[in-house]
């Protein structure tokens, strides 16, 4: 039996020597997420002594200037509780390892001269990380291809990490896939979704496939319905320019929520090899019936109170149109057309300015037959629910019906569960550590393949078309979302679990 004091984690080998080339060296993603991730990898002894970082940016930067800017940013995280990475202090040895390996060069992403210069500066194993706006994905990959930087020879690897959003609809995703795959093999491209870097997301597969008591009931005969929730308390902040043409559907559903869907609903792979796992994920997403507009709700937050403070409406945020029809909330009912899940509704919801930051998967099992209890004081039985909490308090709980103490048969639901922090050593992370390490090691298990990307967009394509000029329903900031989302489940006799 696991002991809550047994927190020693297994040791992993360091990644092979490599140069990490970051396009967008001065960008927010590099500062907030990539550098903390490299710092944590260095602290864990997971980077080779010959590891190095070469930043590429259109701004004119010097090695020392870039190093100091990133050092100041890292230090600021220690006194910023709102930061995604918030350590008590910075380990100077770990950060020093990263800092002394930082170099930078100026370059225009659209200029072939940039890639010729880059070819002169890198050799051996190289990972190119595209921490840039989506419009640069294809031009950068094509520039790398023209310069011969994606050719793999003498046992050295060349890999490209591409951030989301990967396309904005099915047609653009297909076009982008075609452009990048013209420059290299599928195995060289790592389409990243930082949701999959979270330990608790990865643990879904372990909970499902390492526990024999779950697999026999993980199917339509025993499962009533499944909820997947990703609620945020933050608004769009200063990202109005990005969010206006994007919206919650494009931003969250074909990637983040479908990743959770695939983890919880895919068939067991025959191994944990990358292609076995990715193949099952792709088949699951391909089995999702295209979502009908009548099975979806789109909302937009109005003014309200969140975490005890007044917040403005979405339409009053910077760079947002006063008559905006962009959704900040989406609720969906979807069906998976395969033998395991046919007839089981999956309900997905995501939104900004919600009452609580909360990401979880809730598997609702069918209620037991009541006939046995018909001659007792018992009037109802609570269906069992397995809740897999992703954040902010990672863990899992199960509701069970038990007998209350006393001479008569009275039933009460109880909750049994665990918190990851009680059993395992944890430290502040940003979710990119595992993904960067896996890319350096050549393990693509947690990255999306072209067919899965396209299947996700195909499932939401009817909504993208129907919502082009459709209105949004308002919901108060600090609430659980619009009432129309409650009605979506009420049609089937279900209700959302409280946030």
C-alpha positions in Angstrom: 0.0 0.0 0.0 1.3 3.5 -0.9 2.6 5.5 2.0 2.0 9.3 2.1 5.5 9.7 3.4 7.1 7.8 0.5 7.6 10.7 -1.9 10.9 9.8 -3.6 10.4 10.1 -7.4 12.3 7.9 -9.9 15.4 9.3 -11.6 15.4 9.8 -15.4 18.5 9.9 -17.6 19.7 13.3 -19.0 18.7 14.1 -22.5 21.3 13.9 -25.3 23.4 16.9 -26.2 21.4 19.3 -28.3 21.0 22.9 -29.4 17.6 24.4 -28.7 16.8 27.1 -31.2 14.0 29.4 -30.0 12.3 31.5 -32.7 10.7 34.4 -30.7 13.5 34.8 -28.1 12.2 38.0 -26.7 8.6 36.8 -26.6 6.3 36.2 -23.6 6.2 32.5 -24.1 9.9 32.2 -23.9 10.1 34.3 -20.7 7.1 32.9 -18.8 7.2 29.2 -19.8 10.2 28.0 -21.7 12.9 29.4 -19.4 11.3 28.2 -16.2 10.9 24.8 -17.8 14.6 24.7 -18.8 15.5 25.9 -15.3 13.6 23.0 -13.8 15.1 20.5 -16.2 18.6 21.8 -15.3 17.8 21.5 -11.6 16.7 17.9 -12.1 19.9 17.0 -13.9 18.0 16.3 -17.1 20.1 18.4 -19.5 23.4 17.4 -21.0 26.5 19.6 -20.2 26.7 20.2 -24.0 23.1 21.5 -24.1 22.8 25.1 -25.4 20.1 27.6 -26.4 20.2 29.9 -29.4 17.5 32.5 -29.5 16.4 34.1 -32.8 14.4 37.3 -32.7 13.7 40.3 -35.1 14.8 42.6 -32.2 18.5 43.4 -31.9 19.7 41.7 -28.7 23.0 40.8 -27.2 23.9 37.6 -25.4 24.5 39.4 -22.1 21.5 41.7 -22.5 19.2 38.7 -23.2 20.6 36.8 -20.3 20.1 39.7 -17.9 16.6 40.3 -19.0 15.7 36.6 -18.5 17.4 36.6 -15.1 15.4 39.6 -14.0 12.2 37.9 -15.2 13.0 34.7 -13.4 13.6 36.6 -10.2 10.3 38.5 -10.5 8.4 35.1 -10.4 9.4 34.6 -6.7 7.2 37.6 -5.6 4.4 37.3 -8.2 1.8 34.8 -6.9 -0.2 35.3 -10.1 2.6 33.9 -12.2 2.3 30.4 -13.6 5.7 29.7 -12.2 6.0 30.9 -8.6 9.0 29.3 -6.7 10.0 30.5 -3.2 13.5 31.3 -4.5 15.7 30.7 -7.6 18.3 28.1 -7.3 21.4 29.9 -8.6 23.2 26.8 -9.6 20.3 25.6 -11.8 19.7 29.0 -13.4 23.4 29.5 -13.8 23.5 26.3 -15.9 20.9 27.7 -18.2 22.1 31.3 -18.2 25.7 30.5 -19.3 24.3 28.5 -22.3 22.1 31.3 -23.7 23.0 32.9 -27.0 21.0 35.0 -29.3 21.0 36.3 -32.9 18.9 38.8 -34.8 17.0 37.6 -37.8 13.9 38.3 -39.9 11.8 35.1 -40.0 10.9 35.9 -43.7 14.5 36.4 -44.8 16.5 33.4 -46.2 19.7 35.1 -44.9 18.5 34.4 -41.3 18.4 30.7 -42.1 21.8 30.7 -43.8 23.3 32.4 -40.8 21.6 29.9 -38.5 23.0 27.0 -40.6 26.5 28.3 -39.9 25.9 28.4 -36.2 24.3 25.0 -35.4 25.4 21.5 -36.0 24.6 18.0 -34.6 21.3 17.6 -32.7 19.0 20.6 -33.0 15.4 21.2 -31.9 13.7 24.3 -33.4 11.1 25.7 -31.1 8.5 28.0 -32.8 7.5 30.4 -30.0 6.0 32.8 -32.5 2.6 33.9 -33.8 0.8 31.2 -35.8 1.2 33.2 -39.0 5.0 32.4 -38.9 4.7 28.6 -38.5 4.8 27.7 -42.2 7.3 30.5 -43.2 9.8 29.4 -40.5 9.5 25.7 -41.4 9.8 26.5 -45.1 12.9 28.7 -44.3 14.5 25.8 -42.4 13.8 23.4 -45.2 15.3 25.7 -47.9 18.4 26.1 -45.8 18.8 22.3 -45.4 18.4 22.6 -41.6 15.9 19.8 -41.4 18.1 17.2 -43.1 19.1 14.5 -40.6 22.5 12.9 -41.2 25.3 11.1 -39.3 22.9 10.0 -36.6 22.0 13.6 -35.6 18.3 14.6 -35.3 16.5 17.7 -36.4 13.1 18.4 -34.8 10.5 21.2 -34.8 8.2 22.1 -32.0 5.1 23.9 -33.2 2.8 25.7 -30.7 -1.0 26.1 -31.0 -3.2 27.2 -32.5 -2.5 24.8 -35.3 -4.8 26.2 -37.9 -8.1 28.1 -37.3 -10.4 25.6 -39.0 -10.2 22.3 -40.9 -9.0 23.8 -44.2 -6.3 25.9 -42.6 -5.1 23.0 -40.5 -4.9 20.7 -43.6 -3.0 23.5 -45.5 -0.5 24.0 -42.6 0.1 20.2 -42.3 0.7 20.0 -46.1 3.3 22.8 -45.9 5.3 21.5 -43.0 5.2 17.9 -44.2 6.6 19.0 -47.5 9.8 20.0 -45.6 10.3 16.9 -43.5 9.0 13.7 -42.1 6.0 13.5 -39.6 8.4 12.1 -37.0 10.3 15.4 -37.0 7.3 17.6 -36.1 6.1 17.9 -32.5 2.8 19.8 -32.3 2.7 20.8 -28.7 -0.3 21.2 -26.3 0.9 22.2 -22.8 -2.1 20.6 -21.3 -0.5 17.2 -21.9 2.6 18.3 -19.9 0.6 18.3 -16.7 1.4 15.3 -14.6 -2.2 14.8 -13.7 -3.3 14.7 -17.4 -0.7 12.0 -18.1 -1.8 10.1 -15.1 -5.2 9.5 -16.6 -3.7 6.7 -18.7 -2.1 5.2 -15.6 -5.4 5.3 -13.6 -7.3 3.8 -16.5 -4.8 1.1 -17.6 -2.9 0.2 -14.4 -6.0 -0.7 -12.4 -7.8 -3.9 -13.4 -11.0 -2.9 -11.6 -11.7 0.0 -13.9 -11.4 -1.4 -17.4 -14.4 -3.7 -17.2 -16.8 -0.9 -16.3 -15.2 1.8 -18.5 -17.8 1.5 -21.2 -21.4 2.3 -22.2 -22.9 -0.6 -20.3 -21.8 1.0 -17.0 -21.2 4.7 -17.7 -24.1 7.1 -17.8 -22.3 10.2 -19.0 -19.0 12.1 -18.7 -18.3 15.7 -17.9 -15.1 17.5 -18.9 -14.6 21.0 -17.4 -11.9 23.6 -17.9 -13.0 26.8 -16.0 -10.8 29.9 -15.6 -11.3 32.9 -13.3 -9.1 35.1 -15.5 -10.5 37.2 -18.4 -8.7 37.8 -21.7 -6.3 40.2 -19.9 -4.2 42.0 -22.6 -4.9 39.4 -25.2 -8.0 41.0 -26.8 -6.3 41.3 -30.1 -5.7 37.6 -30.3 -8.9 36.5 -28.7 -11.3 38.5 -30.8 -10.8 36.5 -34.0 -10.3 33.3 -32.0 -12.8 32.7 -29.2 -13.2 29.9 -26.7 -14.1 27.3 -29.2 -11.0 27.6 -31.4 -8.8 28.4 -28.4 -9.8 25.4 -26.2 -11.9 22.7 -27.7 -10.1 21.0 -30.7 -6.9 21.0 -28.6 -7.1 21.1 -24.8 -10.5 19.6 -24.3 -10.2 17.0 -27.0 -6.8 16.0 -25.5 -8.6 15.3 -22.2 -11.4 13.5 -24.1 -8.9 11.3 -26.0 -7.1 10.4 -22.7 -10.3 9.4 -20.9 -12.1 7.7 -23.8 -9.5 6.1 -26.2 -9.1 2.3 -26.5 -6.2 0.7 -24.6 -3.1 0.9 -26.8 -1.1 -2.3 -27.1 2.0 -0.5 -25.6 3.0 2.9 -24.4 5.1 3.5 -27.6 4.4 6.8 -29.1 2.6 5.6 -32.3 0.5 3.1 -30.4 -0.8 5.8 -28.1 -1.2 8.5 -30.8 -2.9 6.0 -33.1 -5.6 5.3 -30.5 -6.1 9.0 -29.7 -6.5 9.8 -33.4 -9.1 7.0 -33.8 -11.1 8.3 -30.8 -11.2 11.8 -32.1 -12.1 10.6 -35.6 -15.1 8.8 -34.0 -16.5 12.0 -32.6 -19.7 12.8 -34.4 -19.6 16.4 -35.9 -21.2 18.6 -33.3 -24.7 20.0 -34.1 -25.3 23.7 -33.3 -28.3 22.6 -31.2 -26.0 20.7 -29.0 -23.8 23.7 -28.2 -24.0 26.9 -26.2 -21.8 29.9 -26.6 -21.6 32.6 -24.0 -19.8 35.9 -23.3 -19.0 37.2 -19.9 -20.6 40.4 -18.7 -19.5 42.5 -15.7 -19.5 40.9 -12.3 -17.3 39.9 -9.3 -14.5 37.4 -9.4 -12.4 36.5 -6.3 -14.0 39.4 -4.4 -13.3 42.1 -6.9 -15.3 43.8 -9.6 -14.4 42.9 -13.2 -15.5 44.5 -16.4 -17.4 42.8 -19.3 -15.6 41.2 -22.2 -16.7 44.0 -24.5 -15.0 46.5 -22.3 -11.6 44.8 -22.4 -8.8 46.4 -24.4 -8.8 45.6 -28.2 -12.3 44.1 -28.0 -15.1 45.4 -30.2 -18.0 47.0 -28.3 -20.5 44.8 -30.3 -18.3 41.7 -30.2 -19.9 38.3 -30.8 -16.8 36.4 -29.7 -17.6 33.6 -27.3 -15.7 33.4 -24.0 -17.7 30.3 -22.9 -18.6 27.1 -24.7 -20.6 24.1 -23.5 -21.0 21.1 -25.8 -22.7 17.7 -25.9 -20.9 15.3 -28.2 -21.3 11.6 -29.1 -18.6 9.1 -29.9 -19.6 6.6 -32.5 -17.8 3.4 -31.5 -18.7 0.2 -29.7 -17.3 1.4 -26.3 -19.2 4.7 -26.1 -22.2 4.7 -28.5 -25.1 6.4 -26.7 -23.0 7.9 -23.9 -23.1 11.7 -23.9 -19.9 13.6 -23.2 -20.4 17.1 -22.0 -17.6 19.6 -22.4 -17.5 23.1 -21.0 -14.8 25.8 -20.8 -15.0 29.5 -20.0 -13.3 32.6 -18.7 -14.3 34.7 -15.7 -15.9 31.7 -14.1 -16.5 31.4 -10.3 -13.5 29.1 -9.8 -10.4 27.9 -11.6 -11.2 24.3 -12.0 -10.2 21.5 -14.5 -11.5 18.0 -14.1 -13.0 15.0 -15.7 -16.1 13.4 -14.0 -17.2 9.9 -15.0 -20.8 9.3 -13.9 -21.7 5.6 -13.6 -25.2 4.3 -14.1 -27.3 4.0 -10.9 -27.7 0.5 -9.4 -31.1 -1.3 -9.5 -33.3 -0.1 -6.8 -35.5 -3.1 -6.3 -33.3 -4.5 -3.5 -34.0 -1.5 -1.4 -37.7 -1.1 -2.1 -38.8 -2.4 1.3 -36.3 -0.3 3.3 -36.3 3.4 4.3 -34.0 4.1 1.4 -35.7 6.4 -1.1 -32.8 6.9 -3.6 -29.3 5.8 -4.5 -26.7 8.3 -5.5 -24.9 7.2 -8.7 -21.1 6.6 -8.3 -18.9 9.3 -9.8 -15.1 9.2 -10.4 -13.7 12.7 -10.5 -10.2 13.1 -11.9 -9.0 16.6 -10.8 -6.4 18.2 -13.1 -6.0 21.5 -11.3 -5.7 23.4 -9.1 -5.7 20.5 -6.5 -4.6 17.5 -8.5 -6.0 14.1 -7.3 -9.0 11.9 -7.7 -12.2 11.2 -5.7 -14.9 8.5 -5.9 -18.4 8.7 -4.4 -19.7 5.5 -2.9 -23.0 4.6 -1.2 -22.6 3.2 2.3 -24.9 2.3 5.2 -25.4 4.8 7.9 -24.8 3.5 11.4 -28.1 2.3 13.1 -30.5 -0.6 13.2 -32.3 0.3 9.9 -31.0 0.4 6.3 -30.2 4.0 5.6 -27.8 4.9 2.7 -25.5 7.9 2.5 -23.0 8.9 -0.2 -19.4 9.3 1.0 -16.3 10.5 -0.9 -13.0 8.7 -1.0 -10.0 10.2 -2.6 -6.4 11.3 -2.7 -4.2 14.3 -3.4 -1.1 13.9 -5.4 0.9 16.2 -3.1 0.2 13.9 -0.2 1.9 11.0 -1.9 4.5 12.4 -4.3 7.2 15.0 -4.2 6.1 18.1 -6.2 7.7 21.3 -7.1 6.6 24.4 -9.1 6.4 23.6 -12.8 4.8 25.1 -15.9 3.8 22.0 -17.7 6.5 22.3 -20.4 9.2 20.4 -18.6 8.0 16.9 -19.6 7.2 18.0 -23.2 10.6 19.6 -23.8 12.4 16.6 -22.3 10.3 14.2 -24.4 11.1 16.1 -27.5 14.9 16.0 -26.7 14.5 12.3 -26.1 12.6 11.7 -29.3 9.4 10.6 -27.5 6.3 11.9 -29.4 3.7 10.2 -27.2 2.4 13.5 -25.8 2.4 15.4 -29.1 -0.4 15.6 -31.6 -0.2 13.9 -35.0 -1.5 15.5 -38.2 -4.5 13.1 -38.4 -5.6 13.9 -34.8 -5.4 17.6 -35.4 -7.5 17.4 -38.5 -10.1 15.1 -36.9 -10.5 17.7 -34.0 -11.2 20.5 -36.5 -13.6 18.3 -38.4 -15.7 17.6 -35.3 -16.2 21.4 -34.6 -16.5 22.5 -38.2 -20.3 22.7 -38.1 -20.1 25.0 -35.2 -17.5 27.3 -36.8 -19.8 27.6 -39.8 -23.0 28.1 -37.8 -21.5 30.6 -35.4 -20.0 33.0 -37.9 -22.8 35.6 -37.4 -24.6 34.0 -34.5 -25.3 36.0 -31.2 -23.8 35.0 -27.9 -25.7 34.7 -24.6 -24.3 36.7 -21.7 -23.3 35.3 -18.3 -22.3 37.1 -15.2 -18.6 37.1 -14.5 -18.0 35.1 -11.4 -20.8 32.6 -12.2 -20.8 29.0 -13.4 -21.8 30.2 -16.9 -25.0 30.8 -18.8 -28.3 29.1 -17.9 -28.5 27.7 -21.4 -25.6 25.4 -20.5 -27.7 24.0 -17.7 -30.6 23.4 -20.0 -28.3 21.5 -22.4 -27.8 18.8 -19.7 -31.4 19.1 -18.3 -32.7 17.8 -21.7 -31.1 14.5 -20.8 -32.0 14.5 -17.2 -28.5 15.5 -16.0 -26.9 18.5 -14.2 -23.4 19.8 -14.1 -21.4 19.1 -11.0 -20.7 22.3 -9.0 -17.5 24.1 -9.9 
